[in-house]
Structure formats: structure tokens, C-alpha cells
């Protein structure tokens, strides 16, 4: 498919992490002491929670400055806090307007797990490769940039994870670009009770813990950006909810074993506010793909019923069902 910006590739970036980083990530998305293989580095089966690559990934941006040549990323190789907005500059995407990076939120994310990550990146060298899949004009609502990102080991060329995501630039449309293809929907089955339910209570500190993974967007730390964007104040990271829901699925359907999940995706339907309780309901479909992976559908709501993650789909091997209320 052709269109403005399609195929544009960002410069390759290195990514690295320590055991401390993956411990923090697991804790910040709701892993608990009965999952020590995610929380205790000396556990004989210590593992990285499988969605960790999303915190290393690159995000699109087109706010050029002299000498700028790299897109924003979250952690990459950093071990220190970064100035999120100062780094949010990149080479412009050809034939695409300059969007305001201060008014961007997540649209939809998917990830395919190809190889388990080592508990620390060293001594290997990992690379982030990102390219534009499409840039779409959604009219008055805004614009969407779809990006594909892979996490690859440099020496072997092995791909550990492939991620496809969309960034939604609020109120920045009507520039004459293509509207984009229709999205495939994965609604939950009608009239069937969920096979698993997972709940997670957030509080005023949840976003401040999650941002230490490397996502230092001020939108999630202080009220002013959210007030300017019409959210009324600070909101939770969309990827916090996204990662927490994946943890809920793996805990309730996959026996907390990363080997039991192959693909995972969800659409960001509405903001979550600090203090909201997240309720994820999941349904087994009985549809299996090659390798014995069963399609799972899920929805995440806040306690008042508002859907915050829709179009939820995963490919899993179910290994014992349990609800966490």
C-alpha cells in the first residue's frame, strides 16, 4: 500500500536493559508476590514479562530541529530520566504535515512474541528498527501514524518481538491525506459469560511508578497537559492499561507462563484516570491456529462500565483458568 510516508524508515537505534529494569516493569504492571519468576532475580525460572519490548520501542514524531535525525523512543539505552518533550524530535516524514507532539496519545498496539528476552541485554546488542506503515487523516478528530517496530539481536539477526502501533495526534487532521483502511474488529462473543476476569486497582501513584520504565510523558505526571487536551487533568499511560491487561490474561488463562502467549493486541478506547479500577474480561473462542494457539477475545473496562481497551485479541495456550477479582 502506498501513501504519504509509507515505507519511511527511522535510523536504527540500540536498546538495552538490566535485570532491575525488568523487575520494575513487572511490578509496575501489577505482578504480585505469587509470581516470583517475574519479581525475584534469583528465582530458578526468572523471566522477563513478555510485553517489555514496548517500553524500548520507537514512536513517530515530526518536530524537526537542526541536526535532529532520530525519532522519539521510550527507554532505548537510558538509565536516567529523560526530557520527554525535548527528545520528541525527528527527521520529518516525507509528504506529511508537522504534527504537535504535545498532543499525541496511543491508538492501538499489537505485539508478536517470537523469542523470550534474556533477563539482561548484555553482552548482546539489541536494535530497534522502525518504519512507517501509513499516515491517515481522520478529519477534525486528528491524524494517525501507524508504525512497525522490531527488536532484533545485532549479531544473529534474530527477531525477538514485532510490534505494530498507531499514534493518534488529537485534533490535527483535515490536511487532505488518505482516510486509511478499515480496522478489523474482534468483539467479544454476545451472550456468553467471560471465562476469566481480572481486576486491578490504580491509585494516584500508579502512573508515577509506571513512568519510571522510561515513558516520561508529562501527560501522565502533572495535570496541565491533560487539561489542555480536554482530559481534565493527568491520565494513566495507555500502555500501562495495555500491559496490565496482558498480565491479567497471562495470569488467569496462561498460568503466568510467557510460553503460553504468542500474540496480543488492543485498541485504546478511552482514558483511564488515577484511582480507576480496571476490570478485564476474557473469552475463549475455541478457534485454534497452527501450533495449537487459541484465539482469546477480551475487553477492559473501568468499574463504572466504560470501555478503555477494546478490540482485544490474543493467541494463547490456556493452562488452567482462574479469576482474580
C-alpha positions in Angstrom: 0.0 0.0 0.0 1.4 3.4 -1.0 0.6 6.8 0.5 2.3 9.7 2.3 5.3 8.5 4.4 4.7 4.8 3.7 8.0 2.8 4.0 9.9 5.7 5.6 12.5 4.1 7.9 13.9 5.7 11.0 17.6 5.3 11.8 18.3 2.1 13.7 18.6 2.6 17.5 20.2 0.4 20.2 18.2 -0.8 23.1 19.5 -2.2 26.4 18.1 -3.2 29.8 19.2 -4.6 33.2 17.5 -7.1 35.5 16.5 -4.1 37.6 14.6 -2.7 34.6 12.5 -5.9 34.1 11.8 -6.2 37.8 10.5 -2.6 37.9 8.4 -3.2 34.8 6.8 -6.4 36.2 6.0 -4.6 39.5 4.6 -1.6 37.8 2.0 -3.5 35.7 0.6 -5.5 38.6 2.7 -8.7 39.0 2.4 -9.9 42.6 4.5 -11.9 45.0 2.8 -15.2 43.9 4.6 -14.6 40.5 8.2 -14.6 41.8 9.5 -15.7 38.5 8.8 -12.1 37.3 9.8 -10.3 40.6 12.8 -12.1 42.0 16.0 -12.2 40.1 17.3 -15.4 41.8 14.2 -17.4 41.1 15.2 -20.5 39.2 12.7 -19.6 36.4 13.3 -15.9 36.4 11.8 -14.4 33.2 11.1 -11.1 31.5 7.4 -10.2 31.3 6.8 -10.7 27.5 5.4 -7.2 26.7 8.5 -5.5 28.0 9.8 -4.6 24.4 7.0 -2.0 24.1 8.9 0.2 26.6 12.0 0.1 24.4 10.3 0.9 21.1 10.4 4.0 18.9 7.5 6.3 18.4 6.8 8.5 15.3 7.4 12.2 15.6 8.0 15.0 13.1 9.2 18.0 15.0 12.5 18.6 13.3 15.3 20.7 14.7 18.8 21.3 13.3 20.8 18.1 13.4 17.8 16.0 14.5 17.8 12.6 12.9 16.2 10.2 15.3 12.6 9.5 16.4 11.4 9.5 20.0 11.7 6.3 21.9 10.9 5.4 25.4 13.8 3.7 27.3 16.2 2.7 24.5 19.6 2.6 26.4 18.8 5.2 29.0 19.3 4.6 32.7 18.5 8.2 33.6 15.3 10.2 33.4 14.9 11.9 30.1 13.1 15.1 29.0 10.3 13.5 27.0 9.3 16.6 25.0 12.9 17.7 24.3 13.7 14.3 22.8 10.4 14.3 20.8 12.1 15.4 17.6 12.8 13.5 14.4 13.6 13.8 10.8 10.3 14.9 9.1 8.3 12.2 7.4 8.1 12.9 3.7 4.8 14.5 2.4 3.3 14.5 5.9 2.4 17.7 7.9 4.3 18.6 11.0 2.1 17.5 14.0 2.3 18.8 17.5 4.0 16.0 19.6 2.5 17.5 22.8 -1.0 16.4 21.7 -0.5 12.7 20.9 -2.0 9.6 22.5 -1.8 5.9 21.7 -4.4 4.5 19.3 -3.8 0.7 19.0 -1.0 -1.7 19.8 -0.1 -5.2 18.8 2.9 -7.4 19.6 4.0 -10.8 18.4 6.3 -12.7 20.7 9.0 -14.5 18.7 11.7 -15.3 21.2 11.9 -14.8 25.0 14.1 -11.9 26.1 17.1 -12.5 28.2 16.9 -11.1 31.7 19.6 -8.5 30.7 20.6 -7.4 27.3 24.3 -7.6 27.9 26.6 -8.9 26.4 24.3 -9.0 23.3 23.5 -5.9 21.3 19.8 -5.3 20.5 18.5 -3.0 17.8 15.2 -1.2 17.3 14.1 -1.0 13.7 11.1 1.2 12.8 9.2 2.0 9.6 6.1 3.9 8.8 3.2 1.7 7.6 0.7 4.6 6.9 -0.3 8.1 7.9 -4.0 8.8 7.9 -6.2 11.9 8.0 -9.2 11.3 10.3 -10.6 14.8 9.7 -11.4 17.1 12.7 -10.6 14.3 15.2 -7.0 14.1 14.2 -4.4 12.1 12.4 -2.9 8.6 12.8 0.6 7.3 12.2 1.0 3.5 12.0 4.4 2.2 12.7 6.0 -1.3 12.6 8.9 -1.9 15.1 11.1 -4.9 15.5 13.5 -5.8 18.3 16.5 -7.6 16.8 19.7 -9.0 18.1 22.5 -7.5 16.1 24.9 -10.4 15.7 22.5 -13.2 14.9 19.7 -11.1 13.2 17.2 -12.9 15.4 13.9 -11.0 15.8 12.6 -11.2 19.4 9.4 -9.2 19.0 7.5 -7.4 16.3 5.2 -4.5 17.3 2.7 -2.6 15.3 1.2 0.6 16.8 -0.7 3.7 16.0 -0.1 7.2 17.4 -3.2 9.5 17.4 -2.5 13.2 17.0 -5.5 14.8 18.7 -7.3 17.5 16.6 -4.6 17.5 13.9 -6.5 16.3 10.8 -8.1 17.8 7.7 -4.8 18.0 5.7 -6.1 16.1 2.7 -4.4 12.8 3.5 -5.9 9.3 3.0 -8.5 8.1 5.5 -6.9 4.7 5.9 -8.2 1.2 5.7 -11.0 -0.1 7.9 -9.8 -1.8 11.1 -10.5 -5.5 11.7 -12.7 -5.8 14.8 -12.6 -8.6 17.4 -15.7 -8.1 19.5 -16.3 -10.4 22.5 -19.0 -13.1 21.9 -22.5 -12.0 22.6 -24.5 -13.5 25.5 -21.6 -15.5 26.9 -20.1 -15.1 30.3 -16.4 -14.4 30.4 -14.1 -17.4 31.0 -11.8 -15.3 33.1 -11.9 -11.9 34.9 -9.0 -9.9 36.3 -9.2 -6.7 38.3 -6.5 -4.1 39.2 -7.0 -1.1 41.4 -5.0 2.0 40.4 -4.2 5.0 42.6 -2.6 8.4 42.5 0.9 6.8 42.4 0.4 4.1 39.8 1.3 6.3 36.8 4.3 7.7 38.6 5.7 4.2 39.2 5.0 3.1 35.6 6.7 6.1 34.0 10.0 5.0 35.6 10.1 2.4 32.9 11.1 5.2 30.5 7.8 6.8 29.4 8.2 10.2 30.9 5.4 12.0 29.0 4.2 14.9 31.3 0.6 14.0 30.4 0.8 11.2 33.0 2.5 13.1 35.7 1.1 16.6 36.0 -2.4 18.0 35.3 -1.7 20.8 32.9 -1.1 18.8 29.6 -4.3 16.8 30.1 -6.3 20.0 30.8 -5.1 21.5 27.5 -6.0 18.3 25.7 -9.5 18.1 27.2 -8.9 15.3 29.6 -9.4 17.4 32.7 -6.1 16.5 34.2 -3.4 13.8 34.3 -4.4 10.4 32.8 -2.8 7.0 33.1 -0.5 5.8 30.4 -2.5 3.9 27.8 0.4 1.4 27.7 0.0 0.8 31.4 -3.5 -0.4 30.9 -2.5 -2.4 27.8 0.4 -4.1 29.7 -1.7 -4.7 32.8 -4.5 -6.3 30.8 -1.9 -8.7 29.2 -0.7 -9.6 32.6 -4.3 -10.3 33.6 -4.7 -12.7 30.6 -1.5 -14.5 31.3 -2.3 -14.8 35.0 -5.8 -16.1 34.6 -5.6 -18.1 31.4 -1.9 -18.9 30.9 -0.7 -19.9 34.3 1.7 -16.9 34.3 3.9 -18.6 31.8 5.2 -16.4 28.9 5.4 -19.5 26.7 1.6 -19.6 26.7 1.1 -16.4 24.7 2.1 -15.7 21.1 0.2 -12.5 20.1 -1.5 -9.7 21.9 -3.3 -6.6 20.8 -5.8 -4.0 22.0 -7.3 -0.6 21.0 -7.2 2.4 23.3 -10.8 3.3 23.6 -10.9 5.9 26.5 -8.6 7.4 29.0 -8.1 5.8 32.4 -7.8 8.2 35.4 -5.7 7.6 38.5 -7.8 5.8 41.0 -9.9 3.8 38.4 -10.3 0.1 38.9 -9.5 -1.9 35.7 -11.7 -4.9 35.0 -10.5 -7.2 32.2 -13.0 -9.9 31.0 -11.7 -12.6 28.6 -13.4 -15.2 26.5 -12.1 -18.3 24.9 -13.3 -18.7 21.3 -12.4 -22.3 20.6 -10.7 -21.2 17.4 -7.2 -22.6 17.0 -4.4 -21.7 14.6 -1.3 -23.7 13.6 0.7 -24.6 16.7 -2.4 -25.0 18.9 -2.8 -21.3 19.7 -6.4 -20.4 20.7 -7.9 -17.0 19.9 -8.9 -15.1 23.0 -11.1 -12.0 23.0 -11.1 -9.5 25.8 -12.4 -6.1 26.9 -11.1 -3.9 29.7 -13.4 -1.5 31.5 -13.3 0.8 34.4 -15.6 -0.1 37.3 -18.4 2.2 36.0 -18.6 0.2 32.8 -16.7 2.5 30.4 -14.6 0.5 27.9 -11.0 1.6 28.0 -9.4 -1.2 25.9 -11.5 -2.6 23.0 -10.7 -4.9 20.1 -8.8 -7.1 22.5 -7.3 -10.2 21.0 -4.6 -12.7 22.0 -3.3 -16.1 20.8 -2.7 -18.3 23.8 -2.4 -21.8 25.1 -4.8 -21.9 28.0 -3.3 -23.7 31.0 -5.8 -23.6 33.8 -8.4 -21.0 34.4 -8.7 -18.7 37.4 -10.2 -15.3 38.1 -8.5 -12.6 40.0 -11.1 -10.2 41.5 
